[in-house]
Amino acid sequence: MMESMSLNDIEARFMAELMKKKPDSDVMIDMPDRYSWTFRKRMERWGIRRFEAEHKADANYPIVAAASICAKIIREEKVAEIKNHTCDFGSGYPSDAKTINALKDKEKYKILLPFIRLKWKTLDNIKQKKLSDEW
């Protein structure tokens, strides 16, 4: 989907789809965009106008914190599935040295390619040799 949309647009689209299933629900979103007006425009593109969003909502609203924990658990399960099909690449986070080294390793990169977000600053930095002596 990142061929035609940014990651924040993709997130907004899926949030909107979920919200449409429960149209009368009150919604608080841990805002992914830097500016609220940017995020509001994204959501309005998908037909959503009634919601609240703020940065660090997980620190201020227990239900958002619970949702964040659930999302992290699901992410870890997905990472484990990918590792079972490929190789150990660490956590997948951009600050993880093991992840960076796996992306630098051409054999591991080939194995991981179907799972790599190709529009990713970490990958761009490796390709531009900011994080690697060779690519």
N, CA, C and O atoms as a Tinker XYZ file with bonds, in Angstrom:
   540  protein
     1  N      0.813000   -1.206000    0.000000    73     2
     2  CA     0.000000    0.000000    0.000000    64     1     3
     3  C      0.854000    1.266000    0.000000    63     2     4     5
     4  O      0.388000    2.340000   -0.380000    81     3
     5  N      2.120000    1.128000    0.434000    73     3     6
     6  CA     2.973000    2.302000    0.505000    64     5     7
     7  C      3.416000    2.779000   -0.880000    63     6     8     9
     8  O      4.098000    3.797000   -0.998000    81     7
     9  N      3.032000    2.049000   -1.923000    73     7    10
    10  CA     3.287000    2.532000   -3.278000    64     9    11
    11  C      2.457000    3.782000   -3.553000    63    10    12    13
    12  O      2.863000    4.657000   -4.317000    81    11
    13  N      1.282000    3.851000   -2.916000    73    11    14
    14  CA     0.376000    4.962000   -3.203000    64    13    15
    15  C      0.003000    5.804000   -1.989000    63    14    16    17
    16  O     -0.608000    6.862000   -2.142000    81    15
    17  N      0.362000    5.354000   -0.778000    73    15    18
    18  CA    -0.009000    6.083000    0.445000    64    17    19
    19  C      1.144000    6.064000    1.438000    63    18    20    21
    20  O      1.989000    5.169000    1.423000    81    19
    21  N      1.156000    7.067000    2.293000    73    19    22
    22  CA     2.129000    7.074000    3.393000    64    21    23
    23  C      1.645000    6.126000    4.482000    63    22    24    25
    24  O      0.485000    5.714000    4.485000    81    23
    25  N      2.538000    5.784000    5.403000    73    23    26
    26  CA     2.161000    4.917000    6.519000    64    25    27
    27  C      1.052000    5.562000    7.350000    63    26    28    29
    28  O      0.138000    4.868000    7.796000    81    27
    29  N      1.118000    6.879000    7.565000    73    27    30
    30  CA     0.068000    7.557000    8.328000    64    29    31
    31  C     -1.269000    7.521000    7.596000    63    30    32    33
    32  O     -2.314000    7.415000    8.238000    81    31
    33  N     -1.258000    7.607000    6.252000    73    31    34
    34  CA    -2.503000    7.488000    5.488000    64    33    35
    35  C     -3.081000    6.081000    5.625000    63    34    36    37
    36  O     -4.292000    5.912000    5.769000    81    35
    37  N     -2.218000    5.085000    5.578000    73    35    38
    38  CA    -2.669000    3.701000    5.726000    64    37    39
    39  C     -3.293000    3.501000    7.106000    63    38    40    41
    40  O     -4.361000    2.901000    7.225000    81    39
    41  N     -2.632000    4.000000    8.144000    73    39    42
    42  CA    -3.178000    3.886000    9.500000    64    41    43
    43  C     -4.529000    4.583000    9.591000    63    42    44    45
    44  O     -5.474000    4.035000   10.159000    81    43
    45  N     -4.628000    5.792000    9.033000    73    43    46
    46  CA    -5.896000    6.539000    9.077000    64    45    47
    47  C     -7.002000    5.761000    8.367000    63    46    48    49
    48  O     -8.134000    5.704000    8.845000    81    47
    49  N     -6.672000    5.172000    7.240000    73    47    50
    50  CA    -7.671000    4.404000    6.491000    64    49    51
    51  C     -8.230000    3.255000    7.333000    63    50    52    53
    52  O     -9.443000    3.059000    7.406000    81    51
    53  N     -7.333000    2.503000    7.963000    73    51    54
    54  CA    -7.792000    1.363000    8.753000    64    53    55
    55  C     -8.500000    1.792000   10.032000    63    54    56    57
    56  O     -9.442000    1.131000   10.470000    81    55
    57  N     -8.055000    2.892000   10.631000    73    55    58
    58  CA    -8.783000    3.421000   11.799000    64    57    59
    59  C    -10.199000    3.817000   11.383000    63    58    60    61
    60  O    -11.168000    3.509000   12.077000    81    59
    61  N    -10.306000    4.499000   10.248000    73    59    62
    62  CA   -11.613000    4.923000    9.753000    64    61    63
    63  C    -12.518000    3.718000    9.507000    63    62    64    65
    64  O    -13.697000    3.748000    9.862000    81    63
    65  N    -11.983000    2.667000    8.908000    73    63    66
    66  CA   -12.778000    1.466000    8.656000    64    65    67
    67  C    -13.298000    0.866000    9.962000    63    66    68    69
    68  O    -14.453000    0.447000   10.044000    81    67
    69  N    -12.446000    0.829000   10.970000    73    67    70
    70  CA   -12.877000    0.317000   12.278000    64    69    71
    71  C    -13.948000    1.212000   12.895000    63    70    72    73
    72  O    -14.931000    0.724000   13.454000    81    71
    73  N    -13.749000    2.524000   12.788000    73    71    74
    74  CA   -14.696000    3.466000   13.384000    64    73    75
    75  C    -16.057000    3.410000   12.701000    63    74    76    77
    76  O    -17.081000    3.628000   13.350000    81    75
    77  N    -16.084000    3.127000   11.420000    73    75    78
    78  CA   -17.355000    3.036000   10.694000    64    77    79
    79  C    -18.180000    1.837000   11.156000    63    78    80    81
    80  O    -19.401000    1.823000   11.004000    81    79
    81  N    -17.514000    0.843000   11.713000    73    79    82
    82  CA   -18.231000   -0.332000   12.227000    64    81    83
    83  C    -18.969000   -0.017000   13.525000    63    82    84    85
    84  O    -19.922000   -0.708000   13.885000    81    83
    85  N    -18.525000    1.032000   14.228000    73    83    86
    86  CA   -19.157000    1.459000   15.485000    64    85    87
    87  C    -19.371000    2.974000   15.412000    63    86    88    89
    88  O    -18.713000    3.723000   16.133000    81    87
    89  N    -20.282000    3.430000   14.551000    73    87    90
    90  CA   -20.396000    4.860000   14.269000    64    89    91
    91  C    -20.799000    5.741000   15.458000    63    90    92    93
    92  O    -20.507000    6.936000   15.447000    81    91
    93  N    -21.446000    5.198000   16.462000    73    91    94
    94  CA   -21.885000    6.015000   17.595000    64    93    95
    95  C    -20.924000    5.977000   18.774000    63    94    96    97
    96  O    -21.241000    6.487000   19.849000    81    95
    97  N    -19.763000    5.380000   18.584000    73    95    98
    98  CA   -18.787000    5.253000   19.670000    64    97    99
    99  C    -17.951000    6.519000   19.810000    63    98   100   101
   100  O    -17.650000    7.201000   18.830000    81    99
   101  N    -17.586000    6.812000   21.046000    73    99   102
   102  CA   -16.618000    7.876000   21.295000    64   101   103
   103  C    -15.236000    7.293000   21.048000    63   102   104   105
   104  O    -14.949000    6.172000   21.469000    81   103
   105  N    -14.376000    8.047000   20.367000    73   103   106
   106  CA   -13.070000    7.532000   19.992000    64   105   107
   107  C    -11.979000    8.513000   20.403000    63   106   108   109
   108  O    -12.071000    9.712000   20.141000    81   107
   109  N    -10.946000    7.983000   21.052000    73   107   110
   110  CA    -9.742000    8.753000   21.372000    64   109   111
   111  C     -8.579000    8.049000   20.689000    63   110   112   113
   112  O     -8.368000    6.851000   20.883000    81   111
   113  N     -7.830000    8.793000   19.894000    73   111   114
   114  CA    -6.727000    8.231000   19.123000    64   113   115
   115  C     -5.415000    8.829000   19.586000    63   114   116   117
   116  O     -5.306000   10.036000   19.800000    81   115
   117  N     -4.421000    7.969000   19.738000    73   115   118
   118  CA    -3.055000    8.421000   19.995000    64   117   119
   119  C     -2.521000    8.881000   18.643000    63   118   120   121
   120  O     -2.130000    8.063000   17.811000    81   119
   121  N     -2.507000   10.185000   18.432000    73   119   122
   122  CA    -2.289000   10.783000   17.116000    64   121   123
   123  C     -0.910000   10.452000   16.533000    63   122   124   125
   124  O      0.115000   10.696000   17.170000    81   123
   125  N     -0.896000    9.890000   15.308000    73   123   126
   126  CA     0.382000    9.558000   14.675000    64   125   127
   127  C      1.049000   10.751000   13.976000    63   126   128   129
   128  O      2.260000   10.734000   13.753000    81   127
   129  N      0.277000   11.775000   13.632000    73   127   130
   130  CA     0.841000   12.930000   12.938000    64   129   131
   131  C      1.361000   13.971000   13.917000    63   130   132   133
   132  O      0.950000   14.023000   15.076000    81   131
   133  N      2.262000   14.786000   13.431000    73   131   134
   134  CA     2.824000   15.847000   14.264000    64   133   135
   135  C      1.782000   16.916000   14.584000    63   134   136   137
   136  O      1.726000   17.427000   15.702000    81   135
   137  N      0.964000   17.245000   13.594000    73   135   138
   138  CA    -0.026000   18.303000   13.765000    64   137   139
   139  C     -1.434000   17.736000   13.702000    63   138   140   141
   140  O     -1.734000   16.876000   12.873000    81   139
   141  N     -2.292000   18.225000   14.585000    73   139   142
   142  CA    -3.658000   17.706000   14.640000    64   141   143
   143  C     -4.427000   17.992000   13.357000    63   142   144   145
   144  O     -5.229000   17.162000   12.930000    81   143
   145  N     -4.207000   19.140000   12.735000    73   143   146
   146  CA    -4.935000   19.471000   11.504000    64   145   147
   147  C     -4.572000   18.502000   10.377000    63   146   148   149
   148  O     -5.418000   18.177000    9.545000    81   147
   149  N     -3.323000   18.042000   10.346000    73   147   150
   150  CA    -2.909000   17.077000    9.324000    64   149   151
   151  C     -3.653000   15.763000    9.518000    63   150   152   153
   152  O     -4.171000   15.177000    8.567000    81   151
   153  N     -3.696000   15.314000   10.762000    73   151   154
   154  CA    -4.371000   14.050000   11.051000    64   153   155
   155  C     -5.871000   14.175000   10.797000    63   154   156   157
   156  O     -6.481000   13.251000   10.257000    81   155
   157  N     -6.473000   15.299000   11.176000    73   155   158
   158  CA    -7.903000   15.508000   10.949000    64   157   159
   159  C     -8.206000   15.430000    9.439000    63   158   160   161
   160  O     -9.201000   14.826000    9.039000    81   159
   161  N     -7.354000   16.034000    8.612000    73   159   162
   162  CA    -7.549000   15.964000    7.156000    64   161   163
   163  C     -7.477000   14.526000    6.662000    63   162   164   165
   164  O     -8.265000   14.112000    5.812000    81   163
   165  N     -6.531000   13.770000    7.200000    73   163   166
   166  CA    -6.417000   12.357000    6.797000    64   165   167
   167  C     -7.703000   11.596000    7.114000    63   166   168   169
   168  O     -8.222000   10.857000    6.278000    81   167
   169  N     -8.199000   11.783000    8.312000    73   167   170
   170  CA    -9.401000   11.057000    8.734000    64   169   171
   171  C    -10.625000   11.511000    7.936000    63   170   172   173
   172  O    -11.469000   10.689000    7.578000    81   171
   173  N    -10.726000   12.800000    7.657000    73   171   174
   174  CA   -11.856000   13.308000    6.889000    64   173   175
   175  C    -11.869000   12.739000    5.476000    63   174   176   177
   176  O    -12.939000   12.550000    4.897000    81   175
   177  N    -10.680000   12.460000    4.906000    73   175   178
   178  CA   -10.609000   11.830000    3.583000    64   177   179
   179  C    -11.342000   10.496000    3.568000    63   178   180   181
   180  O    -11.866000   10.074000    2.538000    81   179
   181  N    -11.374000    9.841000    4.720000    73   179   182
   182  CA   -12.028000    8.536000    4.816000    64   181   183
   183  C    -13.426000    8.644000    5.419000    63   182   184   185
   184  O    -14.027000    7.635000    5.787000    81   183
   185  N    -13.944000    9.876000    5.520000    73   183   186
   186  CA   -15.324000   10.066000    5.966000    64   185   187
   187  C    -15.512000   10.129000    7.473000    63   186   188   189
   188  O    -16.636000    9.998000    7.956000    81   187
   189  N    -14.453000   10.324000    8.213000    73   187   190
   190  CA   -14.547000   10.372000    9.679000    64   189   191
   191  C    -14.341000   11.810000   10.140000    63   190   192   193
   192  O    -13.327000   12.438000    9.839000    81   191
   193  N    -15.336000   12.319000   10.886000    73   191   194
   194  CA   -15.244000   13.681000   11.379000    64   193   195
   195  C    -15.358000   13.773000   12.900000    63   194   196   197
   196  O    -14.936000   14.761000   13.500000    81   195
   197  N    -15.925000   12.744000   13.516000    73   195   198
   198  CA   -16.164000   12.780000   14.958000    64   197   199
   199  C    -15.179000   11.870000   15.690000    63   198   200   201
   200  O    -15.331000   10.648000   15.702000    81   199
   201  N    -14.174000   12.485000   16.295000    73   199   202
   202  CA   -13.192000   11.740000   17.080000    64   201   203
   203  C    -12.321000   12.749000   17.830000    63   202   204   205
   204  O    -12.314000   13.940000   17.520000    81   203
   205  N    -11.609000   12.258000   18.794000    73   203   206
   206  CA   -10.615000   13.051000   19.515000    64   205   207
   207  C     -9.264000   12.387000   19.277000    63   206   208   209
   208  O     -9.163000   11.163000   19.199000    81   207
   209  N     -8.242000   13.207000   19.164000    73   207   210
   210  CA    -6.893000   12.670000   18.984000    64   209   211
   211  C     -5.909000   13.601000   19.663000    63   210   212   213
   212  O     -6.037000   14.824000   19.603000    81   211
   213  N     -4.931000   13.001000   20.304000    73   211   214
   214  CA    -3.868000   13.803000   20.908000    64   213   215
   215  C     -2.602000   12.968000   21.013000    63   214   216   217
   216  O     -2.641000   11.738000   21.032000    81   215
   217  N     -1.495000   13.661000   21.079000    73   215   218
   218  CA    -0.218000   12.984000   21.276000    64   217   219
   219  C     -0.159000   12.443000   22.694000    63   218   220   221
   220  O     -0.674000   13.055000   23.630000    81   219
   221  N      0.468000   11.300000   22.838000    73   219   222
   222  CA     0.642000   10.657000   24.144000    64   221   223
   223  C     -0.697000   10.332000   24.811000    63   222   224   225
   224  O     -0.796000   10.337000   26.038000    81   223
   225  N     -1.723000   10.049000   24.007000    73   223   226
   226  CA    -3.024000    9.680000   24.569000    64   225   227
   227  C     -2.918000    8.438000   25.439000    63   226   228   229
   228  O     -3.706000    8.255000   26.367000    81   227
   229  N     -1.938000    7.578000   25.139000    73   227   230
   230  CA    -1.762000    6.366000   25.949000    64   229   231
   231  C     -1.328000    6.697000   27.373000    63   230   232   233
   232  O     -1.534000    5.887000   28.277000    81   231
   233  N     -0.737000    7.855000   27.591000    73   231   234
   234  CA    -0.337000    8.265000   28.949000    64   233   235
   235  C     -1.499000    8.894000   29.707000    63   234   236   237
   236  O     -1.488000    8.944000   30.937000    81   235
   237  N     -2.501000    9.373000   28.976000    73   235   238
   238  CA    -3.601000   10.110000   29.609000    64   237   239
   239  C     -4.914000    9.339000   29.689000    63   238   240   241
   240  O     -5.799000    9.713000   30.458000    81   239
   241  N     -5.052000    8.286000   28.920000    73   239   242
   242  CA    -6.307000    7.536000   28.870000    64   241   243
   243  C     -5.998000    6.049000   29.005000    63   242   244   245
   244  O     -5.369000    5.464000   28.123000    81   243
   245  N     -6.438000    5.432000   30.108000    73   243   246
   246  CA    -6.135000    4.005000   30.324000    64   245   247
   247  C     -6.576000    3.102000   29.173000    63   246   248   249
   248  O     -5.892000    2.126000   28.863000    81   247
   249  N     -7.694000    3.406000   28.541000    73   247   250
   250  CA    -8.153000    2.539000   27.449000    64   249   251
   251  C     -7.224000    2.625000   26.241000    63   250   252   253
   252  O     -7.040000    1.639000   25.527000    81   251
   253  N     -6.639000    3.799000   26.009000    73   251   254
   254  CA    -5.683000    3.942000   24.916000    64   253   255
   255  C     -4.390000    3.206000   25.269000    63   254   256   257
   256  O     -3.765000    2.584000   24.410000    81   255
   257  N     -3.998000    3.283000   26.544000    73   255   258
   258  CA    -2.813000    2.545000   26.992000    64   257   259
   259  C     -3.022000    1.042000   26.801000    63   258   260   261
   260  O     -2.118000    0.336000   26.355000    81   259
   261  N     -4.223000    0.559000   27.141000    73   259   262
   262  CA    -4.526000   -0.866000   26.963000    64   261   263
   263  C     -4.472000   -1.257000   25.480000    63   262   264   265
   264  O     -3.934000   -2.308000   25.132000    81   263
   265  N     -5.024000   -0.415000   24.617000    73   263   266
   266  CA    -4.985000   -0.687000   23.181000    64   265   267
   267  C     -3.545000   -0.700000   22.669000    63   266   268   269
   268  O     -3.193000   -1.504000   21.806000    81   267
   269  N     -2.723000    0.193000   23.204000    73   267   270
   270  CA    -1.316000    0.251000   22.804000    64   269   271
   271  C     -0.587000   -1.027000   23.199000    63   270   272   273
   272  O      0.213000   -1.556000   22.427000    81   271
   273  N     -0.861000   -1.515000   24.388000    73   271   274
   274  CA    -0.258000   -2.772000   24.847000    64   273   275
   275  C     -0.701000   -3.927000   23.951000    63   274   276   277
   276  O      0.117000   -4.759000   23.560000    81   275
   277  N     -1.991000   -3.978000   23.627000    73   275   278
   278  CA    -2.495000   -5.043000   22.735000    64   277   279
   279  C     -1.811000   -4.977000   21.381000    63   278   280   281
   280  O     -1.428000   -6.007000   20.826000    81   279
   281  N     -1.654000   -3.770000   20.845000    73   279   282
   282  CA    -0.998000   -3.611000   19.541000    64   281   283
   283  C      0.444000   -4.087000   19.597000    63   282   284   285
   284  O      0.920000   -4.722000   18.656000    81   283
   285  N      1.146000   -3.793000   20.681000    73   283   286
   286  CA     2.541000   -4.225000   20.812000    64   285   287
   287  C      2.642000   -5.749000   20.920000    63   286   288   289
   288  O      3.563000   -6.350000   20.366000    81   287
   289  N      1.713000   -6.366000   21.621000    73   287   290
   290  CA     1.701000   -7.827000   21.730000    64   289   291
   291  C      1.468000   -8.455000   20.359000    63   290   292   293
   292  O      2.152000   -9.409000   19.987000    81   291
   293  N      0.506000   -7.924000   19.609000    73   291   294
   294  CA     0.230000   -8.445000   18.269000    64   293   295
   295  C      1.447000   -8.248000   17.370000    63   294   296   297
   296  O      1.795000   -9.137000   16.592000    81   295
   297  N      2.099000   -7.081000   17.473000    73   295   298
   298  CA     3.301000   -6.828000   16.674000    64   297   299
   299  C      4.372000   -7.861000   16.984000    63   298   300   301
   300  O      4.984000   -8.412000   16.069000    81   299
   301  N      4.602000   -8.130000   18.262000    73   299   302
   302  CA     5.631000   -9.106000   18.648000    64   301   303
   303  C      5.300000  -10.496000   18.123000    63   302   304   305
   304  O      6.195000  -11.240000   17.723000    81   303
   305  N      4.015000  -10.851000   18.123000    73   303   306
   306  CA     3.608000  -12.146000   17.561000    64   305   307
   307  C      3.903000  -12.201000   16.062000    63   306   308   309
   308  O      4.385000  -13.217000   15.560000    81   307
   309  N      3.616000  -11.112000   15.347000    73   307   310
   310  CA     3.878000  -11.057000   13.907000    64   309   311
   311  C      5.376000  -11.122000   13.621000    63   310   312   313
   312  O      5.800000  -11.798000   12.684000    81   311
   313  N      6.176000  -10.424000   14.424000    73   311   314
   314  CA     7.636000  -10.460000   14.264000    64   313   315
   315  C      8.130000  -11.892000   14.466000    63   314   316   317
   316  O      8.984000  -12.363000   13.715000    81   315
   317  N      7.604000  -12.581000   15.468000    73   315   318
   318  CA     8.005000  -13.973000   15.715000    64   317   319
   319  C      7.641000  -14.869000   14.525000    63   318   320   321
   320  O      8.420000  -15.745000   14.150000    81   319
   321  N      6.463000  -14.652000   13.932000    73   319   322
   322  CA     6.058000  -15.422000   12.745000    64   321   323
   323  C      7.028000  -15.198000   11.589000    63   322   324   325
   324  O      7.436000  -16.142000   10.913000    81   323
   325  N      7.390000  -13.940000   11.373000    73   323   326
   326  CA     8.324000  -13.624000   10.277000    64   325   327
   327  C      9.677000  -14.285000   10.538000    63   326   328   329
   328  O     10.284000  -14.837000    9.620000    81   327
   329  N     10.150000  -14.234000   11.778000    73   327   330
   330  CA    11.424000  -14.875000   12.119000    64   329   331
   331  C     11.356000  -16.374000   11.858000    63   330   332   333
   332  O     12.328000  -16.963000   11.385000    81   331
   333  N     10.225000  -16.995000   12.160000    73   331   334
   334  CA    10.080000  -18.438000   11.923000    64   333   335
   335  C     10.169000  -18.787000   10.443000    63   334   336   337
   336  O     10.583000  -19.891000   10.089000    81   335
   337  N      9.787000  -17.861000    9.582000    73   335   338
   338  CA     9.823000  -18.087000    8.128000    64   337   339
   339  C     11.111000  -17.596000    7.479000    63   338   340   341
   340  O     11.397000  -17.933000    6.330000    81   339
   341  N     11.896000  -16.794000    8.218000    73   339   342
   342  CA    13.078000  -16.185000    7.599000    64   341   343
   343  C     14.329000  -16.426000    8.444000    63   342   344   345
   344  O     14.954000  -17.483000    8.357000    81   343
   345  N     14.680000  -15.449000    9.250000    73   343   346
   346  CA    15.885000  -15.519000   10.078000    64   345   347
   347  C     15.719000  -14.576000   11.269000    63   346   348   349
   348  O     14.753000  -13.816000   11.333000    81   347
   349  N     16.643000  -14.626000   12.190000    73   347   350
   350  CA    16.600000  -13.727000   13.343000    64   349   351
   351  C     17.155000  -12.373000   12.924000    63   350   352   353
   352  O     18.340000  -12.242000   12.618000    81   351
   353  N     16.291000  -11.375000   12.914000    73   351   354
   354  CA    16.685000  -10.027000   12.509000    64   353   355
   355  C     16.529000   -9.020000   13.642000    63   354   356   357
   356  O     16.523000   -7.811000   13.412000    81   355
   357  N     16.405000   -9.526000   14.862000    73   355   358
   358  CA    16.238000   -8.629000   16.003000    64   357   359
   359  C     14.789000   -8.223000   16.168000    63   358   360   361
   360  O     13.875000   -8.999000   15.886000    81   359
   361  N     14.589000   -7.004000   16.627000    73   359   362
   362  CA    13.242000   -6.527000   16.949000    64   361   363
   363  C     12.498000   -5.929000   15.761000    63   362   364   365
   364  O     11.269000   -5.866000   15.758000    81   363
   365  N     13.247000   -5.493000   14.756000    73   363   366
   366  CA    12.624000   -4.805000   13.635000    64   365   367
   367  C     12.536000   -3.307000   13.833000    63   366   368   369
   368  O     12.094000   -2.583000   12.942000    81   367
   369  N     12.955000   -2.840000   14.997000    73   367   370
   370  CA    12.937000   -1.393000   15.260000    64   369   371
   371  C     14.185000   -0.746000   14.678000    63   370   372   373
   372  O     15.243000   -1.374000   14.635000    81   371
   373  N     14.074000    0.514000   14.223000    73   371   374
   374  CA    15.204000    1.181000   13.564000    64   373   375
   375  C     16.429000    1.399000   14.446000    63   374   376   377
   376  O     17.536000    1.556000   13.929000    81   375
   377  N     16.253000    1.413000   15.758000    73   375   378
   378  CA    17.395000    1.621000   16.655000    64   377   379
   379  C     18.101000    0.320000   17.027000    63   378   380   381
   380  O     19.119000    0.349000   17.717000    81   379
   381  N     17.576000   -0.817000   16.582000    73   379   382
   382  CA    18.114000   -2.126000   16.936000    64   381   383
   383  C     19.295000   -2.486000   16.031000    63   382   384   385
   384  O     19.136000   -2.636000   14.819000    81   383
   385  N     20.473000   -2.622000   16.629000    73   383   386
   386  CA    21.682000   -2.950000   15.868000    64   385   387
   387  C     21.531000   -4.272000   15.112000    63   386   388   389
   388  O     22.027000   -4.404000   13.993000    81   387
   389  N     20.853000   -5.249000   15.714000    73   387   390
   390  CA    20.670000   -6.542000   15.058000    64   389   391
   391  C     19.800000   -6.392000   13.801000    63   390   392   393
   392  O     20.049000   -7.047000   12.789000    81   391
   393  N     18.797000   -5.543000   13.870000    73   391   394
   394  CA    17.949000   -5.264000   12.710000    64   393   395
   395  C     18.761000   -4.592000   11.616000    63   394   396   397
   396  O     18.681000   -4.980000   10.451000    81   395
   397  N     19.540000   -3.587000   11.986000    73   395   398
   398  CA    20.381000   -2.873000   11.013000    64   397   399
   399  C     21.375000   -3.825000   10.361000    63   398   400   401
   400  O     21.572000   -3.787000    9.147000    81   399
   401  N     22.001000   -4.681000   11.168000    73   399   402
   402  CA    22.965000   -5.645000   10.615000    64   401   403
   403  C     22.296000   -6.645000    9.677000    63   402   404   405
   404  O     22.891000   -7.050000    8.678000    81   403
   405  N     21.069000   -7.046000    9.989000    73   403   406
   406  CA    20.346000   -7.967000    9.100000    64   405   407
   407  C     20.046000   -7.289000    7.763000    63   406   408   409
   408  O     20.112000   -7.928000    6.714000    81   407
   409  N     19.721000   -6.012000    7.799000    73   407   410
   410  CA    19.456000   -5.279000    6.556000    64   409   411
   411  C     20.728000   -5.069000    5.741000    63   410   412   413
   412  O     20.677000   -5.009000    4.513000    81   411
   413  N     21.866000   -4.959000    6.420000    73   411   414
   414  CA    23.148000   -4.792000    5.734000    64   413   415
   415  C     23.620000   -6.096000    5.090000    63   414   416   417
   416  O     24.314000   -6.072000    4.073000    81   415
   417  N     23.247000   -7.223000    5.674000    73   415   418
   418  CA    23.652000   -8.541000    5.183000    64   417   419
   419  C     22.826000   -8.883000    3.936000    63   418   420   421
   420  O     21.612000   -9.067000    4.025000    81   419
   421  N     23.477000   -8.966000    2.796000    73   419   422
   422  CA    22.756000   -9.141000    1.531000    64   421   423
   423  C     21.934000  -10.428000    1.476000    63   422   424   425
   424  O     20.856000  -10.442000    0.883000    81   423
   425  N     22.426000  -11.502000    2.082000    73   423   426
   426  CA    21.675000  -12.764000    2.080000    64   425   427
   427  C     20.421000  -12.648000    2.949000    63   426   428   429
   428  O     19.332000  -13.051000    2.541000    81   427
   429  N     20.590000  -12.093000    4.149000    73   427   430
   430  CA    19.422000  -11.913000    5.024000    64   429   431
   431  C     18.433000  -10.931000    4.398000    63   430   432   433
   432  O     17.220000  -11.125000    4.475000    81   431
   433  N     18.960000   -9.882000    3.783000    73   431   434
   434  CA    18.096000   -8.900000    3.131000    64   433   435
   435  C     17.207000   -9.576000    2.086000    63   434   436   437
   436  O     16.008000   -9.305000    2.020000    81   435
   437  N     17.793000  -10.453000    1.273000    73   435   438
   438  CA    17.015000  -11.162000    0.242000    64   437   439
   439  C     15.906000  -11.999000    0.865000    63   438   440   441
   440  O     14.781000  -12.036000    0.367000    81   439
   441  N     16.245000  -12.675000    1.968000    73   439   442
   442  CA    15.259000  -13.520000    2.656000    64   441   443
   443  C     14.151000  -12.665000    3.266000    63   442   444   445
   444  O     12.980000  -13.045000    3.248000    81   443
   445  N     14.531000  -11.514000    3.802000    73   443   446
   446  CA    13.579000  -10.638000    4.490000    64   445   447
   447  C     12.790000   -9.723000    3.557000    63   446   448   449
   448  O     11.783000   -9.146000    3.967000    81   447
   449  N     13.230000   -9.584000    2.327000    73   447   450
   450  CA    12.660000   -8.616000    1.394000    64   449   451
   451  C     11.129000   -8.598000    1.343000    63   450   452   453
   452  O     10.548000   -7.513000    1.322000    81   451
   453  N     10.451000   -9.751000    1.323000    73   451   454
   454  CA     8.980000   -9.685000    1.268000    64   453   455
   455  C      8.344000   -9.023000    2.500000    63   454   456   457
   456  O      7.174000   -8.642000    2.464000    81   455
   457  N      9.110000   -8.889000    3.579000    73   455   458
   458  CA     8.571000   -8.353000    4.826000    64   457   459
   459  C      9.093000   -6.951000    5.161000    63   458   460   461
   460  O      8.685000   -6.358000    6.159000    81   459
   461  N      9.982000   -6.431000    4.338000    73   459   462
   462  CA    10.609000   -5.145000    4.625000    64   461   463
   463  C      9.764000   -4.009000    4.068000    63   462   464   465
   464  O      9.313000   -4.046000    2.923000    81   463
   465  N      9.563000   -3.005000    4.901000    73   463   466
   466  CA     8.913000   -1.773000    4.437000    64   465   467
   467  C      9.958000   -1.014000    3.628000    63   466   468   469
   468  O     10.912000   -0.479000    4.193000    81   467
   469  N      9.787000   -0.964000    2.328000    73   467   470
   470  CA    10.806000   -0.411000    1.445000    64   469   471
   471  C     10.921000    1.110000    1.549000    63   470   472   473
   472  O     11.981000    1.668000    1.266000    81   471
   473  N      9.858000    1.775000    1.946000    73   471   474
   474  CA     9.912000    3.219000    2.182000    64   473   475
   475  C     10.134000    3.422000    3.682000    63   474   476   477
   476  O      9.194000    3.633000    4.448000    81   475
   477  N     11.410000    3.350000    4.075000    73   475   478
   478  CA    11.772000    3.379000    5.488000    64   477   479
   479  C     13.099000    4.113000    5.600000    63   478   480   481
   480  O     14.069000    3.754000    4.931000    81   479
   481  N     13.146000    5.133000    6.437000    73   479   482
   482  CA    14.350000    5.958000    6.550000    64   481   483
   483  C     15.568000    5.115000    6.934000    63   482   484   485
   484  O     16.668000    5.367000    6.443000    81   483
   485  N     15.389000    4.137000    7.786000    73   483   486
   486  CA    16.498000    3.267000    8.190000    64   485   487
   487  C     17.092000    2.562000    6.977000    63   486   488   489
   488  O     18.312000    2.507000    6.829000    81   487
   489  N     16.251000    2.029000    6.118000    73   487   490
   490  CA    16.721000    1.352000    4.907000    64   489   491
   491  C     17.377000    2.356000    3.958000    63   490   492   493
   492  O     18.406000    2.058000    3.352000    81   491
   493  N     16.789000    3.532000    3.829000    73   491   494
   494  CA    17.397000    4.578000    2.989000    64   493   495
   495  C     18.797000    4.931000    3.487000    63   494   496   497
   496  O     19.723000    5.088000    2.691000    81   495
   497  N     18.948000    5.055000    4.802000    73   495   498
   498  CA    20.262000    5.380000    5.372000    64   497   499
   499  C     21.288000    4.293000    5.089000    63   498   500   501
   500  O     22.449000    4.591000    4.808000    81   499
   501  N     20.871000    3.048000    5.160000    73   499   502
   502  CA    21.785000    1.939000    4.856000    64   501   503
   503  C     22.185000    2.003000    3.382000    63   502   504   505
   504  O     23.363000    1.878000    3.046000    81   503
   505  N     21.216000    2.194000    2.525000    73   503   506
   506  CA    21.506000    2.263000    1.088000    64   505   507
   507  C     22.398000    3.451000    0.744000    63   506   508   509
   508  O     23.209000    3.377000   -0.179000    81   507
   509  N     22.247000    4.547000    1.488000    73   507   510
   510  CA    23.072000    5.730000    1.255000    64   509   511
   511  C     24.390000    5.662000    2.020000    63   510   512   513
   512  O     25.157000    6.624000    2.061000    81   511
   513  N     24.631000    4.497000    2.626000    73   511   514
   514  CA    25.875000    4.203000    3.336000    64   513   515
   515  C     26.088000    5.067000    4.575000    63   514   516   517
   516  O     27.217000    5.244000    5.033000    81   515
   517  N     24.989000    5.605000    5.115000    73   515   518
   518  CA    25.105000    6.340000    6.370000    64   517   519
   519  C     25.252000    5.379000    7.543000    63   518   520   521
   520  O     25.853000    5.718000    8.563000    81   519
   521  N     24.694000    4.170000    7.392000    73   519   522
   522  CA    24.759000    3.167000    8.451000    64   521   523
   523  C     25.588000    1.955000    8.036000    63   522   524   525
   524  O     25.660000    0.968000    8.768000    81   523
   525  N     26.212000    2.031000    6.866000    73   523   526
   526  CA    26.919000    0.867000    6.363000    64   525   527
   527  C     28.159000    1.278000    5.583000    63   526   528   529
   528  O     28.173000    2.318000    4.924000    81   527
   529  N     29.193000    0.460000    5.663000    73   527   530
   530  CA    30.388000    0.697000    4.877000    64   529   531
   531  C     30.171000    0.283000    3.427000    63   530   532   533
   532  O     30.789000    0.826000    2.511000    81   531
   533  N     29.290000   -0.677000    3.236000    73   531   534
   534  CA    28.990000   -1.125000    1.871000    64   533   535
   535  C     27.548000   -1.565000    1.802000    63   534   536   537
   536  O     26.980000   -1.974000    2.815000    81   535
   537  N     26.951000   -1.495000    0.650000    73   535   538
   538  CA    25.575000   -1.971000    0.445000    64   537   539
   539  C     25.561000   -2.941000   -0.684000    63   538   540
   540  O     24.504000   -3.469000   -1.031000    81   539
